[in-house]
Amino acid sequence: MYKEQFPVFDNIDTIYLDSASSSQKPRVVLEAMDKFYTSYYANVHRSSSNMANEATIKYEETRNKVANFINASNQKEIIFTKGLTEAINFVASSFVKDNFETVIISSLEHHSNIVPWHMQGRTTSKGLEVVGCNDNLEFDYAHFETLLKNNPNSFVSIMHISNSFGVVHDIKKITNLAHKYNGVVLVDGAQSTPHIKIDVQELDVDFYTIAGHKMYAPMGVGILYVKEKHFKTLKVYQGGGGSIDDVSYEKTTFSKYPICYESGTPNIASVIGLSSAIDFMQDIGYEKIEEIESELRNYFIKELEKIENVIVYTDNSKVIGSISFNIKDIDNADIGLLLDSQKIAIRYGSHCSKPIMGKLNISGTLRVSFALYNDMSDIDVFIKALKKAVLMLS
């Protein structure tokens, strides 16, 4: 239904089922970026020229749009970063490092929410705690509360939806429990924002991170929501042009937040593209997005179950965004390469989630992920190609 709005499909005949990695871009996003580069290209927050003023206005309008998009209390709570990974590292180094003895994460985290804690010298039971999960990879809330009781005042850093398995964490429940024990909560929203409506005030999160390129926006732009009270503690991450009020050889005075956290020349074109991506999603509406993706997921599960020796790791009827599986006694990489030769783009391997793969004693999985440009015919082509690959490798 929406595929014609994505120019990439005019130029390729590949079935693209890897949107959890990065989504394709609708025409309106590409046109908005092109207009910036060809009509009012200039830096923001610096010059008083007409072009610079227009660029600054568009840039700040996007900040306001993001705030409304996730229901932040005001646009000052929105910081633009180059991506979600930078957002987590920013909070880790500028907020968590000197203020929290313990960081608590889930069993399913992406490397971007594990490595920053290792870089601080945190390891299991030495400043880093990992919440267990059940056989369906679902979050163990009882274990989580035990960790909170034993480690009050912790920093909790949890993904909303697993990039590897599509498992959805109950963020509201997690936040309520964490706050009960005086914890602070950051949520990795990379896989949630493309699929479900986010309300940061309803969830009562302290930090929320978003990756633009997974929600139809360009690469190179991320969003960090910060509950306003935490700006008292959040240190400036980098120093340079655009973030300062005054500089002498003796001292630097920084601008007010959020500008003080956006040092250097930002990726203005991608921020403007983000604005159009939000418009694109809101024009469709999350209710329609969830309806389309639910139909795709249910049809895919039905067809996948017809294939022999399929191994799944969670209750696929509950997942959002991604479905992961393996074929018994066949390496996922071998299948992935044969699918690629048939012009089917999916993800195979560990999906930057090696710890949970190690716990499951597997090297990785085959991961299929959907977006608005997919339809039932894409699934039919995929299933046919998968059957062919399995037959060749059996």
One Martini backbone bead per residue (centre of mass of N, CA, C, O) as a GRO file, in nm:
protein
  394
    1MET     BB    1   0.056   0.063  -0.020
    2TYR     BB    2   0.350   0.236   0.045
    3LYS     BB    3   0.584   0.171  -0.159
    4GLU     BB    4   0.556   0.419  -0.366
    5GLN     BB    5   0.692   0.623  -0.137
    6PHE     BB    6   0.967   0.453  -0.212
    7PRO     BB    7   1.225   0.499  -0.431
    8VAL     BB    8   1.402   0.240  -0.402
    9PHE     BB    9   1.177   0.050  -0.551
   10ASP     BB   10   1.253   0.168  -0.843
   11ASN     BB   11   1.572   0.033  -0.827
   12ILE     BB   12   1.471  -0.240  -0.700
   13ASP     BB   13   1.419  -0.622  -0.651
   14THR     BB   14   1.413  -0.630  -0.343
   15ILE     BB   15   1.339  -0.793  -0.047
   16TYR     BB   16   1.269  -0.596   0.241
   17LEU     BB   17   1.357  -0.749   0.585
   18ASP     BB   18   1.550  -0.497   0.755
   19SER     BB   19   1.423  -0.258   0.948
   20ALA     BB   20   1.569  -0.297   1.227
   21SER     BB   21   1.827  -0.177   1.112
   22SER     BB   22   1.690  -0.012   0.852
   23SER     BB   23   1.500   0.216   0.706
   24GLN     BB   24   1.340   0.336   0.464
   25LYS     BB   25   1.275   0.627   0.253
   26PRO     BB   26   1.067   0.863   0.197
   27ARG     BB   27   1.018   1.111  -0.022
   28VAL     BB   28   0.966   1.346   0.183
   29VAL     BB   29   1.245   1.325   0.316
   30LEU     BB   30   1.428   1.369   0.069
   31GLU     BB   31   1.303   1.645  -0.011
   32ALA     BB   32   1.372   1.801   0.250
   33MET     BB   33   1.678   1.772   0.226
   34ASP     BB   34   1.712   1.892  -0.058
   35LYS     BB   35   1.600   2.172   0.013
   36PHE     BB   36   1.818   2.250   0.209
   37TYR     BB   37   2.066   2.221   0.007
   38THR     BB   38   1.914   2.418  -0.231
   39SER     BB   39   1.779   2.679  -0.044
   40TYR     BB   40   1.906   2.687   0.297
   41TYR     BB   41   2.210   2.648   0.337
   42ALA     BB   42   2.304   2.639   0.685
   43ASN     BB   43   2.378   2.727   0.983
   44VAL     BB   44   2.311   2.711   1.328
   45HIS     BB   45   2.309   2.955   1.582
   46ARG     BB   46   2.491   3.204   1.427
   47SER     BB   47   2.360   3.344   1.201
   48SER     BB   48   2.164   3.630   1.035
   49SER     BB   49   2.078   3.510   0.793
   50ASN     BB   50   1.820   3.397   0.617
   51MET     BB   51   1.917   3.103   0.589
   52ALA     BB   52   1.998   3.060   0.886
   53ASN     BB   53   1.722   3.123   1.003
   54GLU     BB   54   1.568   2.897   0.859
   55ALA     BB   55   1.734   2.661   0.968
   56THR     BB   56   1.679   2.719   1.268
   57ILE     BB   57   1.375   2.701   1.260
   58LYS     BB   58   1.357   2.407   1.157
   59TYR     BB   59   1.521   2.280   1.382
   60GLU     BB   60   1.334   2.381   1.623
   61GLU     BB   61   1.071   2.263   1.515
   62THR     BB   62   1.164   1.971   1.552
   63ARG     BB   63   1.191   1.973   1.855
   64ASN     BB   64   0.891   2.031   1.904
   65LYS     BB   65   0.784   1.783   1.750
   66VAL     BB   66   0.916   1.569   1.926
   67ALA     BB   67   0.784   1.646   2.191
   68ASN     BB   68   0.496   1.583   2.087
   69PHE     BB   69   0.544   1.288   1.987
   70ILE     BB   70   0.634   1.199   2.310
   71ASN     BB   71   0.527   1.390   2.536
   72ALA     BB   72   0.677   1.618   2.632
   73SER     BB   73   0.673   1.901   2.832
   74ASN     BB   74   0.923   2.013   2.653
   75GLN     BB   75   1.171   2.105   2.419
   76LYS     BB   76   1.415   2.107   2.631
   77GLU     BB   77   1.411   1.774   2.654
   78ILE     BB   78   1.559   1.791   2.367
   79ILE     BB   79   1.823   1.600   2.216
   80PHE     BB   80   2.059   1.602   1.969
   81THR     BB   81   2.207   1.335   1.793
   82LYS     BB   82   2.377   1.091   1.595
   83GLY     BB   83   2.250   0.874   1.799
   84LEU     BB   84   2.175   0.629   2.022
   85THR     BB   85   2.461   0.555   2.111
   86GLU     BB   86   2.540   0.840   2.197
   87ALA     BB   87   2.319   0.879   2.408
   88ILE     BB   88   2.414   0.658   2.603
   89ASN     BB   89   2.708   0.756   2.637
   90PHE     BB   90   2.637   1.030   2.745
   91VAL     BB   91   2.490   0.935   3.003
   92ALA     BB   92   2.713   0.755   3.116
   93SER     BB   93   2.939   0.991   3.141
   94SER     BB   94   2.741   1.253   3.246
   95PHE     BB   95   2.561   1.085   3.484
   96VAL     BB   96   2.648   0.794   3.596
   97LYS     BB   97   2.950   0.752   3.674
   98ASP     BB   98   2.938   0.956   3.956
   99ASN     BB   99   2.623   0.850   4.075
  100PHE     BB  100   2.648   0.522   4.031
  101GLU     BB  101   2.705   0.202   4.146
  102THR     BB  102   2.450   0.083   3.977
  103VAL     BB  103   2.370  -0.120   3.691
  104ILE     BB  104   2.067  -0.209   3.511
  105ILE     BB  105   1.992  -0.482   3.295
  106SER     BB  106   1.910  -0.681   3.042
  107SER     BB  107   1.940  -0.984   2.856
  108LEU     BB  108   1.876  -0.825   2.552
  109GLU     BB  109   2.096  -0.638   2.493
  110HIS     BB  110   2.261  -0.425   2.326
  111HIS     BB  111   2.583  -0.327   2.296
  112SER     BB  112   2.510  -0.016   2.352
  113ASN     BB  113   2.409  -0.138   2.662
  114ILE     BB  114   2.712  -0.255   2.755
  115VAL     BB  115   2.986  -0.124   2.680
  116PRO     BB  116   2.972   0.146   2.849
  117TRP     BB  117   2.998  -0.013   3.122
  118HIS     BB  118   3.271  -0.147   3.071
  119MET     BB  119   3.424   0.131   3.035
  120GLN     BB  120   3.374   0.167   3.366
  121GLY     BB  121   3.435  -0.133   3.497
  122ARG     BB  122   3.179  -0.296   3.461
  123THR     BB  123   3.053  -0.595   3.607
  124THR     BB  124   2.931  -0.865   3.718
  125SER     BB  125   2.864  -0.768   4.047
  126LYS     BB  126   3.045  -0.488   3.950
  127GLY     BB  127   2.809  -0.256   3.872
  128LEU     BB  128   2.654  -0.504   3.722
  129GLU     BB  129   2.317  -0.595   3.635
  130VAL     BB  130   2.114  -0.888   3.536
  131VAL     BB  131   1.818  -0.964   3.410
  132GLY     BB  132   1.624  -1.211   3.384
  133CYS     BB  133   1.475  -1.490   3.196
  134ASN     BB  134   1.270  -1.681   3.033
  135ASP     BB  135   1.196  -1.913   2.785
  136ASN     BB  136   1.060  -1.644   2.626
  137LEU     BB  137   1.239  -1.386   2.706
  138GLU     BB  138   1.110  -1.276   2.958
  139PHE     BB  139   1.087  -1.061   3.199
  140ASP     BB  140   1.207  -1.065   3.542
  141TYR     BB  141   1.045  -0.900   3.790
  142ALA     BB  142   1.139  -1.037   4.049
  143HIS     BB  143   1.442  -1.007   4.001
  144PHE     BB  144   1.441  -0.703   3.971
  145GLU     BB  145   1.344  -0.639   4.260
  146THR     BB  146   1.579  -0.771   4.402
  147LEU     BB  147   1.797  -0.586   4.283
  148LEU     BB  148   1.675  -0.325   4.399
  149LYS     BB  149   1.686  -0.399   4.698
  150ASN     BB  150   2.009  -0.451   4.686
  151ASN     BB  151   2.014  -0.174   4.474
  152PRO     BB  152   1.966   0.108   4.548
  153ASN     BB  153   1.999   0.376   4.339
  154SER     BB  154   1.977   0.289   4.049
  155PHE     BB  155   2.062   0.234   3.709
  156VAL     BB  156   1.826   0.192   3.446
  157SER     BB  157   1.889  -0.001   3.134
  158ILE     BB  158   1.634  -0.035   2.878
  159MET     BB  159   1.476  -0.198   2.643
  160HIS     BB  160   1.172  -0.199   2.489
  161ILE     BB  161   1.266  -0.357   2.220
  162SER     BB  162   1.392  -0.622   2.076
  163ASN     BB  163   1.611  -0.656   1.810
  164SER     BB  164   1.629  -0.982   1.801
  165PHE     BB  165   1.301  -1.074   1.909
  166GLY     BB  166   1.058  -0.857   1.983
  167VAL     BB  167   1.053  -0.809   2.274
  168VAL     BB  168   0.837  -0.673   2.526
  169HIS     BB  169   0.864  -0.425   2.757
  170ASP     BB  170   0.733  -0.309   3.066
  171ILE     BB  171   0.799   0.008   3.132
  172LYS     BB  172   0.602   0.097   3.348
  173LYS     BB  173   0.674  -0.127   3.549
  174ILE     BB  174   0.976  -0.070   3.564
  175THR     BB  175   0.956   0.224   3.660
  176ASN     BB  176   0.796   0.179   3.918
  177LEU     BB  177   1.005  -0.003   4.054
  178ALA     BB  178   1.251   0.183   4.041
  179HIS     BB  179   1.124   0.426   4.197
  180LYS     BB  180   1.069   0.272   4.461
  181TYR     BB  181   1.414   0.251   4.471
  182ASN     BB  182   1.542   0.518   4.353
  183GLY     BB  183   1.548   0.502   4.051
  184VAL     BB  184   1.683   0.531   3.716
  185VAL     BB  185   1.550   0.567   3.371
  186LEU     BB  186   1.650   0.411   3.069
  187VAL     BB  187   1.543   0.405   2.719
  188ASP     BB  188   1.552   0.193   2.441
  189GLY     BB  189   1.376   0.310   2.131
  190ALA     BB  190   1.454   0.188   1.852
  191GLN     BB  191   1.204  -0.044   1.823
  192SER     BB  192   0.944   0.131   1.903
  193THR     BB  193   0.886   0.399   1.742
  194PRO     BB  194   0.799   0.260   1.461
  195HIS     BB  195   0.529   0.099   1.613
  196ILE     BB  196   0.476   0.280   1.879
  197LYS     BB  197   0.339   0.481   2.102
  198ILE     BB  198   0.497   0.753   2.275
  199ASP     BB  199   0.485   0.832   2.641
  200VAL     BB  200   0.691   0.970   2.870
  201GLN     BB  201   0.487   1.048   3.094
  202GLU     BB  202   0.340   0.780   3.125
  203LEU     BB  203   0.609   0.612   3.173
  204ASP     BB  204   0.815   0.783   3.355
  205VAL     BB  205   1.076   0.852   3.234
  206ASP     BB  206   1.406   0.991   3.231
  207PHE     BB  207   1.503   0.839   2.965
  208TYR     BB  208   1.497   0.868   2.596
  209THR     BB  209   1.578   0.678   2.303
  210ILE     BB  210   1.639   0.759   1.946
  211ALA     BB  211   1.636   0.625   1.608
  212GLY     BB  212   1.586   0.763   1.309
  213HIS     BB  213   1.659   0.527   1.089
  214LYS     BB  214   1.407   0.338   1.204
  215MET     BB  215   1.177   0.593   1.135
  216TYR     BB  216   1.235   0.710   0.824
  217ALA     BB  217   1.487   0.847   0.882
  218PRO     BB  218   1.786   0.946   0.881
  219MET     BB  219   2.097   0.924   0.918
  220GLY     BB  220   2.256   1.091   1.199
  221VAL     BB  221   1.996   1.079   1.402
  222GLY     BB  222   1.913   1.156   1.739
  223ILE     BB  223   1.734   1.101   2.056
  224LEU     BB  224   1.718   1.284   2.374
  225TYR     BB  225   1.542   1.234   2.657
  226VAL     BB  226   1.499   1.469   2.939
  227LYS     BB  227   1.419   1.507   3.239
  228GLU     BB  228   1.440   1.815   3.364
  229LYS     BB  229   1.567   1.755   3.653
  230HIS     BB  230   1.848   1.627   3.526
  231PHE     BB  231   2.008   1.889   3.440
  232LYS     BB  232   2.155   1.932   3.716
  233THR     BB  233   2.354   1.669   3.647
  234LEU     BB  234   2.405   1.700   3.353
  235LYS     BB  235   2.673   1.698   3.162
  236VAL     BB  236   2.881   1.806   2.944
  237TYR     BB  237   3.006   1.621   2.672
  238GLN     BB  238   3.093   1.864   2.480
  239GLY     BB  239   3.317   2.101   2.321
  240GLY     BB  240   3.213   2.406   2.141
  241GLY     BB  241   3.051   2.510   1.898
  242GLY     BB  242   2.717   2.629   1.995
  243SER     BB  243   2.748   2.574   2.337
  244ILE     BB  244   2.818   2.876   2.400
  245ASP     BB  245   2.843   3.197   2.561
  246ASP     BB  246   3.152   3.200   2.677
  247VAL     BB  247   3.511   3.281   2.606
  248SER     BB  248   3.823   3.232   2.760
  249TYR     BB  249   4.135   3.158   2.890
  250GLU     BB  250   3.989   3.086   3.176
  251LYS     BB  251   3.685   3.033   3.054
  252THR     BB  252   3.359   2.866   3.036
  253THR     BB  253   3.030   2.943   2.907
  254PHE     BB  254   2.734   2.796   2.885
  255SER     BB  255   2.463   2.728   2.758
  256LYS     BB  256   2.158   2.644   2.760
  257TYR     BB  257   1.936   2.418   2.771
  258PRO     BB  258   2.016   2.202   2.506
  259ILE     BB  259   2.257   2.346   2.352
  260CYS     BB  260   2.507   2.256   2.534
  261TYR     BB  261   2.473   1.943   2.399
  262GLU     BB  262   2.535   2.071   2.080
  263SER     BB  263   2.816   2.045   1.968
  264GLY     BB  264   2.865   2.179   1.689
  265THR     BB  265   2.780   2.062   1.384
  266PRO     BB  266   2.497   1.953   1.289
  267ASN     BB  267   2.258   1.736   1.136
  268ILE     BB  268   2.041   1.914   0.974
  269ALA     BB  269   1.920   1.743   0.746
  270SER     BB  270   1.828   1.507   0.936
  271VAL     BB  271   1.642   1.675   1.112
  272ILE     BB  272   1.455   1.759   0.881
  273GLY     BB  273   1.388   1.466   0.801
  274LEU     BB  274   1.259   1.392   1.071
  275SER     BB  275   1.017   1.574   1.047
  276SER     BB  276   0.896   1.424   0.797
  277ALA     BB  277   0.875   1.145   0.932
  278ILE     BB  278   0.669   1.225   1.142
  279ASP     BB  279   0.453   1.316   0.946
  280PHE     BB  280   0.423   1.046   0.802
  281MET     BB  281   0.332   0.882   1.056
  282GLN     BB  282   0.093   1.068   1.144
  283ASP     BB  283  -0.075   1.043   0.885
  284ILE     BB  284  -0.124   0.741   0.935
  285GLY     BB  285  -0.086   0.619   1.212
  286TYR     BB  286  -0.056   0.391   1.466
  287GLU     BB  287  -0.306   0.223   1.419
  288LYS     BB  288  -0.231   0.147   1.126
  289ILE     BB  289   0.050   0.037   1.173
  290GLU     BB  290  -0.039  -0.195   1.366
  291GLU     BB  291  -0.230  -0.332   1.169
  292ILE     BB  292  -0.031  -0.402   0.944
  293GLU     BB  293   0.187  -0.551   1.121
  294SER     BB  294  -0.003  -0.767   1.235
  295GLU     BB  295  -0.077  -0.901   0.966
  296LEU     BB  296   0.211  -0.976   0.888
  297ARG     BB  297   0.287  -1.144   1.134
  298ASN     BB  298   0.058  -1.358   1.120
  299TYR     BB  299   0.124  -1.458   0.834
  300PHE     BB  300   0.416  -1.539   0.884
  301ILE     BB  301   0.371  -1.746   1.106
  302LYS     BB  302   0.190  -1.936   0.944
  303GLU     BB  303   0.407  -1.997   0.722
  304LEU     BB  304   0.646  -2.087   0.903
  305GLU     BB  305   0.499  -2.338   1.039
  306LYS     BB  306   0.520  -2.514   0.762
  307ILE     BB  307   0.811  -2.547   0.838
  308GLU     BB  308   1.052  -2.752   0.903
  309ASN     BB  309   1.256  -2.715   1.182
  310VAL     BB  310   1.164  -2.478   1.347
  311ILE     BB  311   1.320  -2.230   1.559
  312VAL     BB  312   1.209  -2.078   1.853
  313TYR     BB  313   1.235  -1.822   2.142
  314THR     BB  314   0.936  -1.716   2.133
  315ASP     BB  315   0.634  -1.551   2.141
  316ASN     BB  316   0.529  -1.441   1.834
  317SER     BB  317   0.245  -1.312   1.913
  318LYS     BB  318   0.409  -1.072   2.099
  319VAL     BB  319   0.570  -0.944   1.895
  320ILE     BB  320   0.774  -0.660   1.766
  321GLY     BB  321   0.907  -0.618   1.432
  322SER     BB  322   1.047  -0.905   1.514
  323ILE     BB  323   1.164  -1.229   1.379
  324SER     BB  324   1.311  -1.520   1.522
  325PHE     BB  325   1.514  -1.791   1.376
  326ASN     BB  326   1.565  -2.142   1.303
  327ILE     BB  327   1.725  -2.423   1.149
  328LYS     BB  328   1.778  -2.728   1.195
  329ASP     BB  329   2.118  -2.795   1.130
  330ILE     BB  330   2.140  -2.488   1.020
  331ASP     BB  331   2.308  -2.224   0.926
  332ASN     BB  332   2.220  -1.896   0.921
  333ALA     BB  333   2.432  -1.792   0.715
  334ASP     BB  334   2.368  -1.984   0.481
  335ILE     BB  335   2.080  -1.888   0.443
  336GLY     BB  336   2.131  -1.586   0.409
  337LEU     BB  337   2.300  -1.612   0.145
  338LEU     BB  338   2.078  -1.752  -0.025
  339LEU     BB  339   1.875  -1.523  -0.001
  340ASP     BB  340   2.050  -1.303  -0.130
  341SER     BB  341   2.068  -1.454  -0.411
  342GLN     BB  342   1.731  -1.400  -0.413
  343LYS     BB  343   1.667  -1.105  -0.314
  344ILE     BB  344   1.688  -1.125   0.016
  345ALA     BB  345   1.658  -0.899   0.293
  346ILE     BB  346   1.820  -0.986   0.586
  347ARG     BB  347   1.906  -1.098   0.912
  348TYR     BB  348   2.215  -1.238   1.036
  349GLY     BB  349   2.305  -1.349   1.355
  350SER     BB  350   2.354  -1.154   1.659
  351HIS     BB  351   2.258  -0.846   1.655
  352CYS     BB  352   2.429  -0.722   1.885
  353SER     BB  353   2.366  -1.002   2.098
  354LYS     BB  354   2.574  -1.210   2.233
  355PRO     BB  355   2.485  -1.289   2.523
  356ILE     BB  356   2.208  -1.426   2.447
  357MET     BB  357   2.328  -1.627   2.247
  358GLY     BB  358   2.504  -1.770   2.455
  359LYS     BB  359   2.270  -1.863   2.639
  360LEU     BB  360   2.140  -2.028   2.383
  361ASN     BB  361   2.369  -2.165   2.216
  362ILE     BB  362   2.418  -1.953   1.973
  363SER     BB  363   2.522  -1.755   1.696
  364GLY     BB  364   2.221  -1.709   1.589
  365THR     BB  365   1.984  -1.560   1.357
  366LEU     BB  366   1.692  -1.521   1.185
  367ARG     BB  367   1.576  -1.192   1.070
  368VAL     BB  368   1.250  -1.052   1.056
  369SER     BB  369   1.145  -0.722   0.932
  370PHE     BB  370   0.900  -0.469   0.937
  371ALA     BB  371   0.710  -0.242   0.721
  372LEU     BB  372   0.504  -0.036   0.535
  373TYR     BB  373   0.633  -0.161   0.251
  374ASN     BB  374   0.503  -0.419   0.321
  375ASP     BB  375   0.371  -0.744   0.215
  376MET     BB  376   0.247  -1.050   0.142
  377SER     BB  377   0.429  -1.100  -0.108
  378ASP     BB  378   0.696  -1.088   0.046
  379ILE     BB  379   0.642  -1.342   0.211
  380ASP     BB  380   0.605  -1.542  -0.020
  381VAL     BB  381   0.891  -1.507  -0.135
  382PHE     BB  382   1.043  -1.582   0.118
  383ILE     BB  383   0.932  -1.869   0.167
  384LYS     BB  384   1.029  -1.984  -0.101
  385ALA     BB  385   1.333  -1.923  -0.054
  386LEU     BB  386   1.363  -2.080   0.209
  387LYS     BB  387   1.291  -2.359   0.103
  388LYS     BB  388   1.522  -2.369  -0.100
  389ALA     BB  389   1.755  -2.339   0.103
  390VAL     BB  390   1.689  -2.585   0.278
  391LEU     BB  391   1.709  -2.795   0.053
  392MET     BB  392   2.010  -2.736  -0.024
  393LEU     BB  393   2.117  -2.788   0.295
  394SER     BB  394   2.002  -3.089   0.368
   0.00000   0.00000   0.00000
